């Protein structure tokens, strides 16, 4: 399987060369907890030659084979067989995840989720299925990770699939984009709207007809999928306790879906930003734990400070929102 992944890979050397171990850099592994010493010792005891490791030529960083590298050093070898990859740093990480997922020491679920979040950020136009194939996760899990990504606001509304074809993120999002374009330019032709929104002219015609009837541009079936996706992002229903207010007692996904169905939020840029931020606030405890362990110690204080500043900004937003009607009444 590893040989199949490497065969014909763009930017990868065809035959291995011997490289001094001292020149190689062991960093940026998709394994959160790093090397597994027992596995290294087992490889060091193997008498047959080990497969070549894969190295990013521009940085000399090991992409795949850190345990084989450590095993060679443990045996006292001065060199190791290397296949060089010359692509971009982000593509080198993708290759590292693919190879680690494919061979005999697979990545943990936590490793794969963290890797998927990183690939979502570095390759925002890749489809959920394409990232799922790289990481070994379900496409639905990747979709949830994408929804919680801090880079989601800047992501494209199209995805490049495993076959290289460009498709809209989903029909609902493309329809909403078409509705936004129609509102901004009512005289635009259906063909021009369809081209920009990445939908067919017949779909653009249906969107315009729905808007003319005062309906949502999204079909009822697509809206039901939105509710299901919001539920996946928000996580399980919180357990009610004494003294909890009514909002905390209910399923957060219901409130997110209710807000998402409001055209005054969906069809304005500020409203869409608000919906995305609120959706990301529903991260479950397991994901918070993963992020806590992901932050390097030398960045801990900065992240703590920024997290507290974000919490303060949300408190300020809530207080200003509570005062808005009172201030409007006073000024009127």
Buried (B, 14 or more C-beta within 10 A) or exposed (E): EBEEBBEEBEBBBEEBEEBEBEEBEBEBBBBBEEBBEEBBEEBBEEEEEBBBBBBBBEEBBBBBBBBBBBBBBBEEBEBBBBBBBEBEEEBBBBBBBBBBBBBEEEBEBBBBBBBBBBBBBBBBBBBBBBBBBBBBBEEEBBBBBBBBBEEBEEBEBBBBBEEEEEBBBBBBBBBBBBBBBBEEEEEBEBEEBBEBBBBEBEBBBBBBEBBEEEEBBBBEEBBEBBBEBBBBBBBEEBEEEEEEEEEEEEBBBBBBBEBBBEBEBBBEEEBBEBBBBBBBEBBBEEBEEBBEEEEEEEEEEEBEEEEEEEEEEEEEEEEEEEEEEEEEEEEE
